[in-house]
């Protein structure tokens, strides 16, 4: 008898966890290093699923590039106790819209390695 679809593809345990204080500095450093590098020196990430910036705000982008941005919120998605995505909201400091940043796949792997963690 063949396996059921559920047995072939078990449901993963998924949970978002708030980790703003623990990841603030390492995310600032990673994003500043990435954005300040010459284009030909940057790793290439898929702009939708790898490293995605949502929103426009030149003031906040300058702060991110300088490594001085203020993450209001850092949410980390865990699937079966492994990090699969990070969502960061950078504060506009009342100068326009906040910027949301999403890290997954290769960008997430590179961030975790830079932060001294085990890559996914």
Biopython code that builds the backbone (N, CA, C, O; Angstrom):
import numpy as np
from Bio.PDB.StructureBuilder import StructureBuilder

atoms = [
    (1, "UNK", "N", (0.845, -1.187, 0.000)),
    (1, "UNK", "CA", (0.000, 0.000, 0.000)),
    (1, "UNK", "C", (0.885, 1.244, 0.000)),
    (1, "UNK", "O", (1.869, 1.305, 0.737)),
    (2, "UNK", "N", (0.547, 2.216, -0.808)),
    (2, "UNK", "CA", (1.367, 3.421, -0.920)),
    (2, "UNK", "C", (1.141, 4.350, 0.271)),
    (2, "UNK", "O", (0.112, 4.304, 0.944)),
    (3, "UNK", "N", (2.152, 5.198, 0.503)),
    (3, "UNK", "CA", (2.067, 6.167, 1.597)),
    (3, "UNK", "C", (1.051, 7.256, 1.255)),
    (3, "UNK", "O", (0.845, 7.595, 0.090)),
    (4, "UNK", "N", (0.436, 7.781, 2.276)),
    (4, "UNK", "CA", (-0.476, 8.905, 2.057)),
    (4, "UNK", "C", (0.343, 10.159, 1.770)),
    (4, "UNK", "O", (1.540, 10.215, 2.050)),
    (5, "UNK", "N", (-0.313, 11.143, 1.216)),
    (5, "UNK", "CA", (0.350, 12.408, 0.921)),
    (5, "UNK", "C", (0.937, 13.014, 2.188)),
    (5, "UNK", "O", (2.038, 13.563, 2.156)),
    (6, "UNK", "N", (0.222, 12.925, 3.296)),
    (6, "UNK", "CA", (0.699, 13.473, 4.569)),
    (6, "UNK", "C", (1.955, 12.749, 5.036)),
    (6, "UNK", "O", (2.864, 13.377, 5.578)),
    (7, "UNK", "N", (2.017, 11.454, 4.836)),
    (7, "UNK", "CA", (3.207, 10.702, 5.238)),
    (7, "UNK", "C", (4.397, 11.045, 4.342)),
    (7, "UNK", "O", (5.541, 11.059, 4.796)),
    (8, "UNK", "N", (4.119, 11.320, 3.071)),
    (8, "UNK", "CA", (5.180, 11.683, 2.145)),
    (8, "UNK", "C", (5.706, 13.088, 2.422)),
    (8, "UNK", "O", (6.894, 13.353, 2.239)),
    (9, "UNK", "N", (4.835, 13.980, 2.857)),
    (9, "UNK", "CA", (5.185, 15.381, 3.095)),
    (9, "UNK", "C", (4.643, 15.817, 4.451)),
    (9, "UNK", "O", (3.604, 16.472, 4.521)),
    (10, "UNK", "N", (5.335, 15.461, 5.524)),
    (10, "UNK", "CA", (4.824, 15.822, 6.851)),
    (10, "UNK", "C", (4.752, 17.338, 7.029)),
    (10, "UNK", "O", (5.555, 18.084, 6.468)),
    (11, "UNK", "N", (3.799, 17.763, 7.800)),
    (11, "UNK", "CA", (3.613, 19.190, 8.071)),
    (11, "UNK", "C", (4.736, 19.678, 8.971)),
    (11, "UNK", "O", (5.031, 19.077, 10.004)),
    (12, "UNK", "N", (5.358, 20.783, 8.562)),
    (12, "UNK", "CA", (6.426, 21.354, 9.373)),
    (12, "UNK", "C", (5.837, 22.207, 10.480)),
    (12, "UNK", "O", (4.790, 22.834, 10.316)),
    (13, "UNK", "N", (6.511, 22.218, 11.581)),
    (13, "UNK", "CA", (6.152, 23.112, 12.672)),
    (13, "UNK", "C", (6.747, 24.479, 12.344)),
    (13, "UNK", "O", (7.965, 24.607, 12.222)),
    (14, "UNK", "N", (5.894, 25.512, 12.198)),
    (14, "UNK", "CA", (6.360, 26.859, 11.849)),
    (14, "UNK", "C", (5.971, 27.826, 12.956)),
    (14, "UNK", "O", (4.876, 27.767, 13.516)),
    (15, "UNK", "N", (6.920, 28.725, 13.252)),
    (15, "UNK", "CA", (6.641, 29.705, 14.301)),
    (15, "UNK", "C", (7.498, 30.951, 14.082)),
    (15, "UNK", "O", (8.703, 30.860, 13.848)),
    (16, "UNK", "N", (6.846, 32.122, 14.161)),
    (16, "UNK", "CA", (7.564, 33.396, 14.124)),
    (16, "UNK", "C", (7.964, 33.764, 15.552)),
    (16, "UNK", "O", (7.156, 33.665, 16.476)),
    (17, "UNK", "N", (9.210, 34.187, 15.724)),
    (17, "UNK", "CA", (9.689, 34.618, 17.040)),
    (17, "UNK", "C", (10.272, 36.018, 16.924)),
    (17, "UNK", "O", (10.968, 36.336, 15.959)),
    (18, "UNK", "N", (9.985, 36.841, 17.904)),
    (18, "UNK", "CA", (10.512, 38.207, 17.963)),
    (18, "UNK", "C", (11.937, 38.134, 18.515)),
    (18, "UNK", "O", (12.155, 37.618, 19.612)),
    (19, "UNK", "N", (12.918, 38.658, 17.744)),
    (19, "UNK", "CA", (14.328, 38.599, 18.152)),
    (19, "UNK", "C", (15.036, 39.923, 17.890)),
    (19, "UNK", "O", (16.206, 39.944, 17.509)),
    (20, "UNK", "N", (14.331, 41.014, 18.093)),
    (20, "UNK", "CA", (14.876, 42.337, 17.774)),
    (20, "UNK", "C", (16.170, 42.618, 18.519)),
    (20, "UNK", "O", (17.179, 42.953, 17.898)),
    (21, "UNK", "N", (16.159, 42.490, 19.823)),
    (21, "UNK", "CA", (17.350, 42.830, 20.607)),
    (21, "UNK", "C", (18.533, 41.924, 20.264)),
    (21, "UNK", "O", (19.669, 42.392, 20.196)),
    (22, "UNK", "N", (18.281, 40.654, 20.051)),
    (22, "UNK", "CA", (19.354, 39.695, 19.785)),
    (22, "UNK", "C", (19.981, 39.879, 18.406)),
    (22, "UNK", "O", (21.147, 39.531, 18.216)),
    (23, "UNK", "N", (19.241, 40.415, 17.443)),
    (23, "UNK", "CA", (19.735, 40.475, 16.068)),
    (23, "UNK", "C", (19.973, 41.879, 15.528)),
    (23, "UNK", "O", (20.472, 42.025, 14.412)),
    (24, "UNK", "N", (19.632, 42.906, 16.284)),
    (24, "UNK", "CA", (19.746, 44.295, 15.819)),
    (24, "UNK", "C", (21.134, 44.607, 15.252)),
    (24, "UNK", "O", (21.252, 45.034, 14.104)),
    (25, "UNK", "N", (22.152, 44.401, 16.031)),
    (25, "UNK", "CA", (23.509, 44.782, 15.617)),
    (25, "UNK", "C", (24.028, 43.940, 14.453)),
    (25, "UNK", "O", (24.624, 44.474, 13.517)),
    (26, "UNK", "N", (23.804, 42.630, 14.506)),
    (26, "UNK", "CA", (24.327, 41.775, 13.436)),
    (26, "UNK", "C", (23.623, 42.040, 12.106)),
    (26, "UNK", "O", (24.258, 41.969, 11.054)),
    (27, "UNK", "N", (22.325, 42.344, 12.135)),
    (27, "UNK", "CA", (21.628, 42.693, 10.894)),
    (27, "UNK", "C", (22.106, 44.026, 10.345)),
    (27, "UNK", "O", (22.294, 44.166, 9.136)),
    (28, "UNK", "N", (22.306, 45.007, 11.220)),
    (28, "UNK", "CA", (22.843, 46.292, 10.770)),
    (28, "UNK", "C", (24.199, 46.104, 10.089)),
    (28, "UNK", "O", (24.444, 46.669, 9.023)),
    (29, "UNK", "N", (25.073, 45.314, 10.700)),
    (29, "UNK", "CA", (26.401, 45.087, 10.142)),
    (29, "UNK", "C", (26.328, 44.362, 8.801)),
    (29, "UNK", "O", (26.997, 44.754, 7.845)),
    (30, "UNK", "N", (25.518, 43.309, 8.727)),
    (30, "UNK", "CA", (25.413, 42.531, 7.488)),
    (30, "UNK", "C", (24.879, 43.381, 6.347)),
    (30, "UNK", "O", (25.464, 43.395, 5.264)),
    (31, "UNK", "N", (23.781, 44.087, 6.573)),
    (31, "UNK", "CA", (23.170, 44.886, 5.511)),
    (31, "UNK", "C", (24.059, 46.058, 5.108)),
    (31, "UNK", "O", (24.148, 46.379, 3.923)),
    (32, "UNK", "N", (24.718, 46.701, 6.070)),
    (32, "UNK", "CA", (25.616, 47.812, 5.748)),
    (32, "UNK", "C", (26.783, 47.323, 4.892)),
    (32, "UNK", "O", (27.158, 47.973, 3.916)),
    (33, "UNK", "N", (27.347, 46.196, 5.252)),
    (33, "UNK", "CA", (28.470, 45.652, 4.477)),
    (33, "UNK", "C", (28.013, 45.290, 3.068)),
    (33, "UNK", "O", (28.701, 45.588, 2.092)),
    (34, "UNK", "N", (26.872, 44.660, 2.966)),
    (34, "UNK", "CA", (26.355, 44.268, 1.651)),
    (34, "UNK", "C", (26.076, 45.491, 0.783)),
    (34, "UNK", "O", (26.516, 45.545, -0.365)),
    (35, "UNK", "N", (25.361, 46.458, 1.307)),
    (35, "UNK", "CA", (24.951, 47.613, 0.512)),
    (35, "UNK", "C", (26.091, 48.568, 0.196)),
    (35, "UNK", "O", (26.025, 49.288, -0.801)),
    (36, "UNK", "N", (27.127, 48.593, 1.012)),
    (36, "UNK", "CA", (28.236, 49.502, 0.756)),
    (36, "UNK", "C", (29.311, 48.888, -0.149)),
    (36, "UNK", "O", (30.230, 49.584, -0.580)),
    (37, "UNK", "N", (29.200, 47.608, -0.433)),
    (37, "UNK", "CA", (30.162, 46.952, -1.322)),
    (37, "UNK", "C", (29.924, 47.381, -2.765)),
    (37, "UNK", "O", (28.806, 47.735, -3.142)),
    (38, "UNK", "N", (30.978, 47.347, -3.561)),
    (38, "UNK", "CA", (30.855, 47.618, -4.986)),
    (38, "UNK", "C", (29.919, 46.576, -5.600)),
    (38, "UNK", "O", (29.896, 45.425, -5.166)),
    (39, "UNK", "N", (29.166, 46.976, -6.590)),
    (39, "UNK", "CA", (28.194, 46.068, -7.200)),
    (39, "UNK", "C", (28.822, 44.756, -7.670)),
    (39, "UNK", "O", (28.234, 43.690, -7.488)),
    (40, "UNK", "N", (29.991, 44.823, -8.262)),
    (40, "UNK", "CA", (30.617, 43.608, -8.776)),
    (40, "UNK", "C", (31.162, 42.713, -7.657)),
    (40, "UNK", "O", (31.501, 41.555, -7.904)),
    (41, "UNK", "N", (31.249, 43.239, -6.432)),
    (41, "UNK", "CA", (31.743, 42.455, -5.300)),
    (41, "UNK", "C", (30.612, 41.843, -4.466)),
    (41, "UNK", "O", (30.859, 40.962, -3.642)),
    (42, "UNK", "N", (29.405, 42.295, -4.671)),
    (42, "UNK", "CA", (28.268, 41.803, -3.887)),
    (42, "UNK", "C", (27.829, 40.418, -4.335)),
    (42, "UNK", "O", (27.837, 40.113, -5.527)),
    (43, "UNK", "N", (27.448, 39.581, -3.378)),
    (43, "UNK", "CA", (26.780, 38.339, -3.772)),
    (43, "UNK", "C", (25.467, 38.692, -4.468)),
    (43, "UNK", "O", (24.845, 39.704, -4.143)),
    (44, "UNK", "N", (25.053, 37.883, -5.399)),
    (44, "UNK", "CA", (23.795, 38.140, -6.100)),
    (44, "UNK", "C", (22.708, 37.288, -5.452)),
    (44, "UNK", "O", (22.793, 36.060, -5.403)),
    (45, "UNK", "N", (21.683, 37.982, -4.955)),
    (45, "UNK", "CA", (20.549, 37.318, -4.332)),
    (45, "UNK", "C", (19.307, 37.582, -5.166)),
    (45, "UNK", "O", (19.182, 38.638, -5.785)),
    (46, "UNK", "N", (18.396, 36.631, -5.182)),
    (46, "UNK", "CA", (17.113, 36.840, -5.831)),
    (46, "UNK", "C", (16.417, 37.990, -5.115)),
    (46, "UNK", "O", (16.306, 37.979, -3.889)),
    (47, "UNK", "N", (15.947, 38.981, -5.868)),
    (47, "UNK", "CA", (15.401, 40.184, -5.234)),
    (47, "UNK", "C", (13.997, 40.007, -4.685)),
    (47, "UNK", "O", (13.461, 40.936, -4.081)),
    (48, "UNK", "N", (13.395, 38.865, -4.872)),
    (48, "UNK", "CA", (12.088, 38.614, -4.278)),
    (48, "UNK", "C", (12.208, 37.616, -3.132)),
    (48, "UNK", "O", (11.672, 37.846, -2.048)),
    (49, "UNK", "N", (12.900, 36.524, -3.365)),
    (49, "UNK", "CA", (12.942, 35.481, -2.346)),
    (49, "UNK", "C", (14.222, 35.459, -1.519)),
    (49, "UNK", "O", (14.244, 34.841, -0.455)),
    (50, "UNK", "N", (15.280, 36.108, -1.971)),
    (50, "UNK", "CA", (16.544, 36.073, -1.236)),
    (50, "UNK", "C", (16.714, 37.258, -0.309)),
    (50, "UNK", "O", (16.739, 37.102, 0.912)),
    (51, "UNK", "N", (16.830, 38.441, -0.886)),
    (51, "UNK", "CA", (16.961, 39.685, -0.120)),
    (51, "UNK", "C", (16.024, 40.689, -0.760)),
    (51, "UNK", "O", (16.225, 41.106, -1.900)),
    (52, "UNK", "N", (15.012, 41.069, -0.025)),
    (52, "UNK", "CA", (13.966, 41.927, -0.585)),
    (52, "UNK", "C", (13.740, 43.141, 0.312)),
    (52, "UNK", "O", (13.528, 43.004, 1.517)),
    (53, "UNK", "N", (13.789, 44.324, -0.288)),
    (53, "UNK", "CA", (13.485, 45.577, 0.401)),
    (53, "UNK", "C", (12.099, 46.028, -0.043)),
    (53, "UNK", "O", (11.835, 46.139, -1.240)),
    (54, "UNK", "N", (11.229, 46.284, 0.901)),
    (54, "UNK", "CA", (9.878, 46.714, 0.594)),
    (54, "UNK", "C", (9.678, 48.122, 1.140)),
    (54, "UNK", "O", (9.810, 48.360, 2.341)),
    (55, "UNK", "N", (9.364, 49.033, 0.262)),
    (55, "UNK", "CA", (9.184, 50.425, 0.667)),
    (55, "UNK", "C", (10.339, 51.269, 0.175)),
    (55, "UNK", "O", (11.413, 50.760, -0.144)),
    (56, "UNK", "N", (10.101, 52.560, 0.121)),
    (56, "UNK", "CA", (11.130, 53.490, -0.325)),
    (56, "UNK", "C", (11.254, 54.615, 0.681)),
    (56, "UNK", "O", (10.259, 55.209, 1.096)),
    (57, "UNK", "N", (12.475, 54.897, 1.065)),
    (57, "UNK", "CA", (12.747, 55.994, 1.973)),
    (57, "UNK", "C", (14.250, 56.234, 1.934)),
    (57, "UNK", "O", (15.019, 55.458, 2.502)),
    (58, "UNK", "N", (14.668, 57.294, 1.274)),
    (58, "UNK", "CA", (16.109, 57.542, 1.107)),
    (58, "UNK", "C", (16.798, 57.779, 2.449)),
    (58, "UNK", "O", (17.957, 57.400, 2.618)),
    (59, "UNK", "N", (16.109, 58.394, 3.397)),
    (59, "UNK", "CA", (16.706, 58.624, 4.718)),
    (59, "UNK", "C", (17.011, 57.295, 5.410)),
    (59, "UNK", "O", (18.106, 57.102, 5.937)),
    (60, "UNK", "N", (16.049, 56.392, 5.406)),
    (60, "UNK", "CA", (16.243, 55.092, 6.062)),
    (60, "UNK", "C", (17.314, 54.289, 5.320)),
    (60, "UNK", "O", (18.140, 53.637, 5.958)),
    (61, "UNK", "N", (17.316, 54.324, 3.979)),
    (61, "UNK", "CA", (18.341, 53.589, 3.227)),
    (61, "UNK", "C", (19.742, 54.098, 3.554)),
    (61, "UNK", "O", (20.669, 53.299, 3.688)),
    (62, "UNK", "N", (19.911, 55.407, 3.684)),
    (62, "UNK", "CA", (21.224, 55.950, 4.074)),
    (62, "UNK", "C", (21.630, 55.427, 5.453)),
    (62, "UNK", "O", (22.796, 55.099, 5.677)),
    (63, "UNK", "N", (20.681, 55.351, 6.364)),
    (63, "UNK", "CA", (20.955, 54.827, 7.709)),
    (63, "UNK", "C", (21.337, 53.342, 7.651)),
    (63, "UNK", "O", (22.243, 52.906, 8.361)),
    (64, "UNK", "N", (20.648, 52.571, 6.810)),
    (64, "UNK", "CA", (20.969, 51.150, 6.675)),
    (64, "UNK", "C", (22.375, 50.980, 6.101)),
    (64, "UNK", "O", (23.158, 50.178, 6.609)),
    (65, "UNK", "N", (22.700, 51.731, 5.046)),
    (65, "UNK", "CA", (24.032, 51.650, 4.433)),
    (65, "UNK", "C", (25.122, 52.029, 5.434)),
    (65, "UNK", "O", (26.202, 51.440, 5.434)),
    (66, "UNK", "N", (24.837, 53.007, 6.280)),
    (66, "UNK", "CA", (25.815, 53.445, 7.287)),
    (66, "UNK", "C", (25.897, 52.496, 8.485)),
    (66, "UNK", "O", (26.812, 52.604, 9.301)),
    (67, "UNK", "N", (24.943, 51.570, 8.592)),
    (67, "UNK", "CA", (24.933, 50.644, 9.728)),
    (67, "UNK", "C", (24.337, 51.242, 10.983)),
    (67, "UNK", "O", (24.564, 50.734, 12.081)),
    (68, "UNK", "N", (23.570, 52.325, 10.833)),
    (68, "UNK", "CA", (23.006, 53.018, 11.994)),
    (68, "UNK", "C", (21.487, 52.981, 12.026)),
    (68, "UNK", "O", (20.869, 53.711, 12.800)),
    (69, "UNK", "N", (20.877, 52.145, 11.201)),
    (69, "UNK", "CA", (19.416, 52.086, 11.156)),
    (69, "UNK", "C", (18.889, 51.472, 12.446)),
    (69, "UNK", "O", (19.590, 50.731, 13.135)),
    (70, "UNK", "N", (17.653, 51.794, 12.752)),
    (70, "UNK", "CA", (17.034, 51.284, 13.972)),
    (70, "UNK", "C", (15.949, 50.270, 13.622)),
    (70, "UNK", "O", (14.846, 50.657, 13.236)),
    (71, "UNK", "N", (16.249, 48.971, 13.751)),
    (71, "UNK", "CA", (15.191, 47.992, 13.521)),
    (71, "UNK", "C", (14.130, 48.100, 14.621)),
    (71, "UNK", "O", (14.416, 47.899, 15.801)),
    (72, "UNK", "N", (12.907, 48.420, 14.210)),
    (72, "UNK", "CA", (11.798, 48.456, 15.169)),
    (72, "UNK", "C", (11.407, 47.051, 15.584)),
    (72, "UNK", "O", (11.035, 46.797, 16.729)),
    (73, "UNK", "N", (11.503, 46.140, 14.615)),
    (73, "UNK", "CA", (11.023, 44.788, 14.853)),
    (73, "UNK", "C", (11.817, 43.813, 13.998)),
    (73, "UNK", "O", (12.028, 44.049, 12.809)),
    (74, "UNK", "N", (12.251, 42.729, 14.598)),
    (74, "UNK", "CA", (12.897, 41.639, 13.874)),
    (74, "UNK", "C", (12.140, 40.369, 14.228)),
    (74, "UNK", "O", (12.125, 39.936, 15.380)),
    (75, "UNK", "N", (11.517, 39.785, 13.222)),
    (75, "UNK", "CA", (10.776, 38.540, 13.394)),
    (75, "UNK", "C", (11.499, 37.444, 12.630)),
    (75, "UNK", "O", (11.876, 37.628, 11.472)),
    (76, "UNK", "N", (11.691, 36.305, 13.279)),
    (76, "UNK", "CA", (12.413, 35.189, 12.682)),
    (76, "UNK", "C", (11.452, 34.012, 12.547)),
    (76, "UNK", "O", (10.802, 33.611, 13.513)),
    (77, "UNK", "N", (11.373, 33.466, 11.334)),
    (77, "UNK", "CA", (10.511, 32.324, 11.083)),
    (77, "UNK", "C", (11.324, 31.049, 11.238)),
    (77, "UNK", "O", (12.337, 30.845, 10.569)),
    (78, "UNK", "N", (10.852, 30.203, 12.136)),
    (78, "UNK", "CA", (11.465, 28.903, 12.353)),
    (78, "UNK", "C", (10.547, 27.830, 11.777)),
    (78, "UNK", "O", (9.336, 27.865, 11.994)),
    (79, "UNK", "N", (11.116, 26.886, 11.051)),
    (79, "UNK", "CA", (10.396, 25.708, 10.573)),
    (79, "UNK", "C", (11.168, 24.503, 11.089)),
    (79, "UNK", "O", (12.325, 24.286, 10.726)),
    (80, "UNK", "N", (10.522, 23.737, 11.926)),
    (80, "UNK", "CA", (11.179, 22.590, 12.562)),
    (80, "UNK", "C", (12.502, 23.005, 13.200)),
    (80, "UNK", "O", (13.527, 22.348, 13.023)),
    (81, "UNK", "N", (12.457, 24.103, 13.941)),
    (81, "UNK", "CA", (13.588, 24.633, 14.710)),
    (81, "UNK", "C", (14.749, 25.139, 13.862)),
    (81, "UNK", "O", (15.841, 25.345, 14.391)),
    (82, "UNK", "N", (14.546, 25.346, 12.563)),
    (82, "UNK", "CA", (15.570, 25.933, 11.700)),
    (82, "UNK", "C", (15.041, 27.260, 11.174)),
    (82, "UNK", "O", (13.867, 27.380, 10.823)),
    (83, "UNK", "N", (15.921, 28.250, 11.126)),
    (83, "UNK", "CA", (15.529, 29.560, 10.624)),
    (83, "UNK", "C", (15.342, 29.471, 9.111)),
    (83, "UNK", "O", (16.227, 29.006, 8.393)),
    (84, "UNK", "N", (14.173, 29.925, 8.635)),
    (84, "UNK", "CA", (13.908, 29.894, 7.197)),
    (84, "UNK", "C", (13.719, 31.287, 6.606)),
    (84, "UNK", "O", (13.832, 31.462, 5.392)),
    (85, "UNK", "N", (13.431, 32.283, 7.449)),
    (85, "UNK", "CA", (13.257, 33.645, 6.953)),
    (85, "UNK", "C", (13.398, 34.622, 8.110)),
    (85, "UNK", "O", (13.083, 34.303, 9.257)),
    (86, "UNK", "N", (13.879, 35.824, 7.785)),
    (86, "UNK", "CA", (13.931, 36.921, 8.753)),
    (86, "UNK", "C", (13.245, 38.120, 8.125)),
    (86, "UNK", "O", (13.470, 38.448, 6.960)),
    (87, "UNK", "N", (12.404, 38.768, 8.918)),
    (87, "UNK", "CA", (11.704, 39.985, 8.486)),
    (87, "UNK", "C", (12.111, 41.105, 9.440)),
    (87, "UNK", "O", (11.957, 40.988, 10.656)),
    (88, "UNK", "N", (12.633, 42.190, 8.872)),
    (88, "UNK", "CA", (13.095, 43.335, 9.659)),
    (88, "UNK", "C", (12.301, 44.568, 9.243)),
    (88, "UNK", "O", (12.096, 44.811, 8.054)),
    (89, "UNK", "N", (11.855, 45.345, 10.229)),
    (89, "UNK", "CA", (11.199, 46.624, 9.948)),
    (89, "UNK", "C", (12.116, 47.719, 10.477)),
    (89, "UNK", "O", (12.378, 47.801, 11.677)),
    (90, "UNK", "N", (12.604, 48.566, 9.557)),
    (90, "UNK", "CA", (13.473, 49.677, 9.942)),
    (90, "UNK", "C", (12.645, 50.940, 10.115)),
    (90, "UNK", "O", (11.810, 51.268, 9.272)),
    (91, "UNK", "N", (12.882, 51.639, 11.207)),
    (91, "UNK", "CA", (12.142, 52.833, 11.612)),
    (91, "UNK", "C", (12.477, 54.025, 10.726)),
    (91, "UNK", "O", (13.646, 54.304, 10.459)),
    (92, "UNK", "N", (11.449, 54.721, 10.277)),
    (92, "UNK", "CA", (11.650, 55.923, 9.463)),
    (92, "UNK", "C", (11.970, 57.142, 10.316)),
    (92, "UNK", "O", (12.379, 58.175, 9.788)),
    (93, "UNK", "N", (11.790, 57.037, 11.612)),
    (93, "UNK", "CA", (11.992, 58.160, 12.542)),
    (93, "UNK", "C", (11.175, 59.367, 12.098)),
    (93, "UNK", "O", (11.655, 60.501, 12.095)),
    (94, "UNK", "N", (9.923, 59.093, 11.723)),
    (94, "UNK", "CA", (8.978, 60.132, 11.288)),
    (94, "UNK", "C", (9.439, 60.889, 10.043)),
    (94, "UNK", "O", (9.062, 62.045, 9.847)),
    (95, "UNK", "N", (10.246, 60.252, 9.208)),
    (95, "UNK", "CA", (10.711, 60.878, 7.961)),
    (95, "UNK", "C", (10.261, 60.047, 6.774)),
    (95, "UNK", "O", (11.069, 59.701, 5.912)),
    (96, "UNK", "N", (8.982, 59.726, 6.725)),
    (96, "UNK", "CA", (8.441, 58.937, 5.625)),
    (96, "UNK", "C", (8.071, 57.544, 6.075)),
    (96, "UNK", "O", (7.733, 57.312, 7.236)),
    (97, "UNK", "N", (8.142, 56.617, 5.127)),
    (97, "UNK", "CA", (7.727, 55.242, 5.380)),
    (97, "UNK", "C", (8.858, 54.404, 5.968)),
    (97, "UNK", "O", (10.032, 54.633, 5.675)),
    (98, "UNK", "N", (8.489, 53.428, 6.804)),
    (98, "UNK", "CA", (9.442, 52.426, 7.266)),
    (98, "UNK", "C", (9.860, 51.574, 6.071)),
    (98, "UNK", "O", (9.184, 51.563, 5.042)),
    (99, "UNK", "N", (10.967, 50.867, 6.211)),
    (99, "UNK", "CA", (11.407, 49.927, 5.189)),
    (99, "UNK", "C", (11.413, 48.531, 5.798)),
    (99, "UNK", "O", (11.986, 48.303, 6.864)),
    (100, "UNK", "N", (10.763, 47.603, 5.100)),
    (100, "UNK", "CA", (10.776, 46.202, 5.495)),
    (100, "UNK", "C", (11.844, 45.488, 4.678)),
    (100, "UNK", "O", (11.976, 45.718, 3.476)),
    (101, "UNK", "N", (12.597, 44.627, 5.334)),
    (101, "UNK", "CA", (13.620, 43.836, 4.657)),
    (101, "UNK", "C", (13.354, 42.368, 4.984)),
    (101, "UNK", "O", (13.093, 42.005, 6.131)),
    (102, "UNK", "N", (13.427, 41.541, 3.952)),
    (102, "UNK", "CA", (13.219, 40.103, 4.113)),
    (102, "UNK", "C", (14.478, 39.381, 3.675)),
    (102, "UNK", "O", (15.007, 39.646, 2.595)),
    (103, "UNK", "N", (14.964, 38.468, 4.510)),
    (103, "UNK", "CA", (16.112, 37.634, 4.169)),
    (103, "UNK", "C", (15.673, 36.182, 4.152)),
    (103, "UNK", "O", (15.006, 35.720, 5.077)),
    (104, "UNK", "N", (16.046, 35.456, 3.099)),
    (104, "UNK", "CA", (15.774, 34.032, 2.980)),
    (104, "UNK", "C", (16.851, 33.434, 2.078)),
    (104, "UNK", "O", (17.700, 34.147, 1.545)),
    (105, "UNK", "N", (16.801, 32.150, 1.923)),
    (105, "UNK", "CA", (17.683, 31.412, 1.025)),
    (105, "UNK", "C", (19.148, 31.819, 1.191)),
    (105, "UNK", "O", (19.657, 31.802, 2.312)),
    (106, "UNK", "N", (19.842, 32.185, 0.103)),
    (106, "UNK", "CA", (21.278, 32.468, 0.171)),
    (106, "UNK", "C", (21.606, 33.692, 1.021)),
    (106, "UNK", "O", (22.626, 33.710, 1.709)),
    (107, "UNK", "N", (20.757, 34.710, 0.982)),
    (107, "UNK", "CA", (21.003, 35.894, 1.809)),
    (107, "UNK", "C", (20.908, 35.535, 3.288)),
    (107, "UNK", "O", (21.705, 36.004, 4.100)),
    (108, "UNK", "N", (19.940, 34.711, 3.629)),
    (108, "UNK", "CA", (19.800, 34.261, 5.015)),
    (108, "UNK", "C", (21.011, 33.437, 5.431)),
    (108, "UNK", "O", (21.553, 33.623, 6.521)),
    (109, "UNK", "N", (21.431, 32.526, 4.559)),
    (109, "UNK", "CA", (22.610, 31.703, 4.855)),
    (109, "UNK", "C", (23.837, 32.583, 5.110)),
    (109, "UNK", "O", (24.556, 32.385, 6.090)),
    (110, "UNK", "N", (24.073, 33.557, 4.219)),
    (110, "UNK", "CA", (25.237, 34.433, 4.381)),
    (110, "UNK", "C", (25.145, 35.266, 5.650)),
    (110, "UNK", "O", (26.150, 35.469, 6.332)),
    (111, "UNK", "N", (23.950, 35.751, 5.973)),
    (111, "UNK", "CA", (23.773, 36.499, 7.220)),
    (111, "UNK", "C", (24.082, 35.627, 8.435)),
    (111, "UNK", "O", (24.797, 36.056, 9.341)),
    (112, "UNK", "N", (23.553, 34.415, 8.459)),
    (112, "UNK", "CA", (23.788, 33.533, 9.611)),
    (112, "UNK", "C", (25.266, 33.205, 9.772)),
    (112, "UNK", "O", (25.773, 33.158, 10.893)),
    (113, "UNK", "N", (25.956, 32.981, 8.667)),
    (113, "UNK", "CA", (27.404, 32.715, 8.730)),
    (113, "UNK", "C", (28.126, 33.957, 9.264)),
    (113, "UNK", "O", (28.990, 33.842, 10.133)),
    (114, "UNK", "N", (27.778, 35.135, 8.753)),
    (114, "UNK", "CA", (28.412, 36.376, 9.220)),
    (114, "UNK", "C", (28.133, 36.630, 10.697)),
    (114, "UNK", "O", (28.957, 37.213, 11.401)),
    (115, "UNK", "N", (26.964, 36.186, 11.159)),
    (115, "UNK", "CA", (26.601, 36.384, 12.568)),
    (115, "UNK", "C", (27.179, 35.284, 13.460)),
    (115, "UNK", "O", (26.968, 35.297, 14.673)),
    (116, "UNK", "N", (27.910, 34.328, 12.864)),
    (116, "UNK", "CA", (28.536, 33.274, 13.638)),
    (116, "UNK", "C", (27.586, 32.148, 14.021)),
    (116, "UNK", "O", (27.815, 31.427, 14.992)),
    (117, "UNK", "N", (26.515, 32.010, 13.243)),
    (117, "UNK", "CA", (25.537, 30.963, 13.509)),
    (117, "UNK", "C", (25.629, 29.887, 12.436)),
    (117, "UNK", "O", (26.250, 30.083, 11.392)),
    (118, "UNK", "N", (25.015, 28.771, 12.705)),
    (118, "UNK", "CA", (24.971, 27.691, 11.734)),
    (118, "UNK", "C", (24.023, 28.070, 10.618)),
    (118, "UNK", "O", (22.888, 28.478, 10.865)),
    (119, "UNK", "N", (24.484, 27.935, 9.409)),
    (119, "UNK", "CA", (23.636, 28.255, 8.259)),
    (119, "UNK", "C", (22.574, 27.197, 8.077)),
    (119, "UNK", "O", (22.738, 26.055, 8.506)),
    (120, "UNK", "N", (21.473, 27.586, 7.429)),
    (120, "UNK", "CA", (20.366, 26.661, 7.172)),
    (120, "UNK", "C", (20.732, 25.674, 6.098)),
    (120, "UNK", "O", (19.923, 24.815, 5.747)),
]
sb = StructureBuilder()
sb.init_structure("model")
sb.init_model(0)
sb.init_chain("A")
sb.init_seg("    ")
for serial, (resi, resn, name, xyz) in enumerate(atoms, 1):
    if name == "N":
        sb.init_residue(resn, " ", resi, " ")
    sb.init_atom(name, np.array(xyz, "f"), 0.0, 1.0, " ", f" {name:<3s}", serial, name[0])
structure = sb.get_structure()
